[in-house]
Amino acid sequence: MDKQSLRERIWDDLEASGEARFPFPPHGRIPNFAGADAACDRLAATDEWADAAVLKCNPDAPQLPVRRAALRAGKTVYVAVPRLREEHPFLRLAPDEVPDIDDATTVSGASKHGVPVGPDEVPDVDLVVSGSVAVTPDGGRVGKGEGFADLEFAVLSELGAVGDWTTVTSTVHERQVVDAAAAAGDVELDGHDVPLDLICTPERTIRPGSAAKPPRPGGVDWDALPDEKLAEIPVLQRLHPGDG
């Protein structure tokens, strides 16, 4: 089973089971799911959440409860501008700067209320929350296929804003946790894929063991970066070796 086949299987299953939630269809996106609030509650009950002051979170619908819970808990949330296409590719949502948490944590509200910042203005990130299409119990993550979550992590890694102290997590439906066969290696992860340290579903909290977890990439894999992404993303042009 390759990654795209796995994505299609998960999207189809969430739709057929009735567990998918707006926006519809779940296909082609980080799918929203029934129980996203409960998965957020599990994350919010962890020590990693309690210790985190700064989060970087994806803007997708299933992680909306996470963004709202973070701001209500006094945490600062950074959300990437879609496709990192701006000179200031992150939006800061800080509790004392946001007049309406419910609005500011939506996709459209983040662009309205968030403060645009450059990547070198992002402080040390304690917790990275990534949306997923599928996850494996050993910490593997499969996104929707565009690679921006991993690229955002790589950019912040290049600038020292994420490191060994940063926990990477995802909230997903139990149906998005793939079966034992896929977890055993039928889904091959790439070197730039960022593994998960913590997985929260509505039913359980999974902590992949360090022995089974794939290694974390250390920065941008320039050799694997498509030319079109380098041409379209200002921060990559700025960080590219030899382009300073």
C-alpha positions as CSV (number, residue, x, y, z in Angstrom):
1,M,0.0,0.0,0.0
2,D,1.5,3.3,-1.0
3,K,0.7,6.6,0.6
4,Q,-2.0,7.7,-1.8
5,S,-3.8,4.4,-1.6
6,L,-3.8,4.7,2.1
7,R,-5.2,8.3,1.9
8,E,-8.0,7.1,-0.4
9,R,-8.8,4.3,2.0
10,I,-9.0,6.5,5.0
11,W,-11.1,9.2,3.2
12,D,-13.5,6.6,1.8
13,D,-13.8,4.9,5.2
14,L,-14.5,8.2,7.1
15,E,-17.2,9.1,4.6
16,A,-18.8,5.6,4.4
17,S,-18.9,5.2,8.2
18,G,-20.5,8.6,8.7
19,E,-17.6,9.7,11.0
20,A,-16.5,12.5,8.6
21,R,-17.6,16.1,9.5
22,F,-17.8,19.4,7.6
23,P,-16.2,20.3,5.3
24,F,-17.3,17.7,2.8
25,P,-16.1,15.6,1.1
26,P,-13.2,14.5,3.3
27,H,-11.2,13.6,0.3
28,G,-8.2,15.8,-0.7
29,R,-7.9,17.5,2.7
30,I,-7.0,16.9,6.3
31,P,-10.4,15.3,7.2
32,N,-12.6,16.6,9.9
33,F,-14.0,13.9,12.1
34,A,-16.6,13.2,14.8
35,G,-14.9,13.4,18.2
36,A,-12.4,16.1,17.3
37,D,-13.3,17.9,20.6
38,A,-12.7,14.7,22.6
39,A,-9.3,14.1,20.9
40,C,-8.4,17.7,21.8
41,D,-9.5,17.0,25.4
42,R,-7.1,14.1,25.5
43,L,-4.2,16.2,24.2
44,A,-5.1,19.0,26.7
45,A,-4.8,16.4,29.5
46,T,-1.1,15.5,28.7
47,D,2.0,16.9,30.4
48,E,3.3,18.0,27.1
49,W,0.3,20.3,26.7
50,A,0.6,21.6,30.2
51,D,4.3,22.4,29.7
52,A,3.8,24.2,26.3
53,A,3.6,27.9,26.1
54,V,4.1,28.2,22.4
55,L,2.4,26.1,19.8
56,K,2.6,25.8,16.0
57,C,-0.7,24.4,14.7
58,N,-2.1,23.6,11.3
59,P,-5.2,25.6,10.3
60,D,-7.5,22.7,9.4
61,A,-11.0,22.1,10.7
62,P,-10.2,19.0,12.9
63,Q,-7.6,21.0,14.9
64,L,-9.9,24.0,15.5
65,P,-10.7,22.8,19.0
66,V,-6.9,22.6,19.7
67,R,-6.3,26.2,18.6
68,R,-9.2,27.5,20.7
69,A,-8.2,25.5,23.7
70,A,-4.6,26.7,23.4
71,L,-5.6,30.4,23.3
72,R,-8.1,29.9,26.2
73,A,-5.3,28.4,28.2
74,G,-3.1,31.4,27.6
75,K,-0.8,29.8,25.1
76,T,0.4,31.5,21.9
77,V,-0.4,29.8,18.6
78,Y,1.5,30.2,15.3
79,V,-0.3,29.2,12.1
80,A,1.4,29.1,8.7
81,V,0.2,31.2,5.8
82,P,-1.1,28.8,3.2
83,R,1.7,27.5,1.1
84,L,4.2,29.8,2.9
85,R,3.7,32.2,0.1
86,E,4.2,35.4,2.0
87,E,7.4,37.2,3.1
88,H,6.1,36.8,6.7
89,P,4.8,33.2,6.4
90,F,3.5,32.7,9.9
91,L,0.5,34.3,11.8
92,R,0.8,34.8,15.5
93,L,-2.3,34.4,17.6
94,A,-1.6,35.6,21.1
95,P,-4.3,35.6,23.9
96,D,-3.7,39.3,24.6
97,E,-3.8,40.3,20.9
98,V,-7.0,38.4,19.9
99,P,-10.3,40.1,20.6
100,D,-12.4,37.1,19.6
101,I,-10.9,33.6,20.1
102,D,-13.7,31.8,18.3
103,D,-13.3,33.9,15.2
104,A,-9.5,34.2,15.2
105,T,-9.0,30.4,15.3
106,T,-11.0,29.8,12.1
107,V,-9.1,29.7,8.7
108,S,-10.5,33.0,7.6
109,G,-10.3,34.6,11.1
110,A,-6.6,33.7,11.5
111,S,-5.7,35.8,8.5
112,K,-7.8,38.7,9.8
113,H,-6.7,38.7,13.5
114,G,-3.3,37.0,13.3
115,V,-0.1,39.1,13.3
116,P,2.2,38.3,10.3
117,V,5.7,37.4,11.4
118,G,8.8,36.2,9.7
119,P,10.2,32.8,10.6
120,D,13.0,34.3,12.6
121,E,10.5,36.0,14.8
122,V,8.9,32.7,15.9
123,P,10.2,31.8,19.4
124,D,11.1,28.3,20.6
125,V,8.1,26.1,19.8
126,D,7.1,23.7,22.5
127,L,4.4,21.8,20.7
128,V,3.8,21.3,17.0
129,V,0.3,20.1,16.1
130,S,0.0,18.6,12.7
131,G,-3.1,17.5,10.8
132,S,-3.0,14.0,9.5
133,V,-4.9,11.8,7.0
134,A,-3.4,8.7,8.6
135,V,-1.0,7.8,11.4
136,T,0.8,4.7,12.5
137,P,1.2,3.6,16.1
138,D,5.0,3.9,15.8
139,G,4.8,7.6,15.0
140,G,4.5,7.7,11.2
141,R,2.3,10.4,9.8
142,V,0.7,10.7,6.3
143,G,-0.7,14.1,5.4
144,K,-2.8,15.1,2.4
145,G,0.2,14.9,0.1
146,E,1.4,18.4,-0.5
147,G,4.3,18.3,2.1
148,F,3.8,21.7,3.7
149,A,3.5,20.5,7.3
150,D,6.9,18.8,7.0
151,L,8.3,21.8,5.1
152,E,7.1,24.3,7.8
153,F,8.8,22.1,10.4
154,A,12.0,22.0,8.3
155,V,12.1,25.8,8.0
156,L,11.6,26.3,11.7
157,S,14.3,23.7,12.3
158,E,16.7,25.5,10.0
159,L,16.2,28.6,12.2
160,G,16.4,26.8,15.5
161,A,12.8,27.4,16.6
162,V,12.1,23.7,16.9
163,G,14.5,21.1,18.3
164,D,14.8,18.1,20.6
165,W,12.6,19.9,23.2
166,T,9.7,20.2,20.7
167,T,6.9,17.6,20.9
168,V,5.1,16.8,17.6
169,T,1.6,15.6,17.9
170,S,-1.6,15.0,15.9
171,T,-5.3,14.6,16.8
172,V,-7.1,12.0,14.7
173,H,-10.1,9.7,14.6
174,E,-9.5,6.1,15.7
175,R,-10.2,5.1,12.1
176,Q,-7.2,7.1,11.0
177,V,-4.8,4.9,13.0
178,V,-3.8,2.4,10.4
179,D,-3.8,-1.4,11.0
180,A,-0.9,-3.5,12.0
181,A,0.1,-4.5,8.5
182,A,0.5,-0.9,7.4
183,A,2.3,0.0,10.6
184,A,4.7,-2.9,10.0
185,G,6.2,-1.1,7.0
186,D,3.8,-1.5,4.0
187,V,3.6,2.3,4.1
188,E,7.1,3.6,3.5
189,L,7.8,7.1,5.0
190,D,10.2,9.5,3.3
191,G,13.3,11.0,4.9
192,H,11.6,14.5,5.2
193,D,8.6,13.1,7.0
194,V,8.4,14.4,10.6
195,P,7.4,11.5,13.0
196,L,4.9,12.0,15.8
197,D,5.8,11.9,19.5
198,L,2.2,11.8,20.6
199,I,-1.1,10.8,19.0
200,C,-4.5,11.6,20.5
201,T,-7.8,10.0,19.3
202,P,-11.2,10.4,21.1
203,E,-10.5,7.0,22.7
204,R,-6.8,6.9,23.6
205,T,-3.5,8.6,23.8
206,I,-0.6,6.9,21.9
207,R,3.0,7.5,22.8
208,P,5.2,5.9,20.1
209,G,8.4,4.3,21.6
210,S,11.6,6.0,20.6
211,A,13.0,2.7,19.3
212,A,10.3,2.2,16.8
213,K,9.8,5.9,15.8
214,P,11.4,7.0,12.5
215,P,14.3,9.6,12.9
216,R,13.3,13.3,12.9
217,P,14.8,15.2,9.9
218,G,17.2,18.0,10.9
219,G,16.2,20.7,8.4
220,V,15.2,21.4,4.8
221,D,16.3,18.6,2.4
222,W,17.5,20.9,-0.3
223,D,18.3,18.0,-2.7
224,A,14.7,16.7,-2.5
225,L,13.0,20.2,-2.7
226,P,11.2,20.7,-6.0
227,D,12.4,23.7,-8.0
228,E,8.8,25.1,-8.2
229,K,8.6,25.3,-4.4
230,L,11.9,27.0,-4.1
231,A,10.7,29.5,-6.8
232,E,7.3,30.2,-5.1
233,I,8.3,30.4,-1.4
234,P,10.2,33.5,-0.3
235,V,11.6,32.0,3.0
236,L,13.1,29.1,1.1
237,Q,14.9,31.5,-1.3
238,R,16.2,33.4,1.7
239,L,17.5,30.2,3.5
240,H,18.8,28.4,0.4
241,P,22.6,27.7,0.8
242,G,24.6,30.1,-1.2
243,D,21.7,32.4,-1.9
244,G,22.4,34.8,1.0
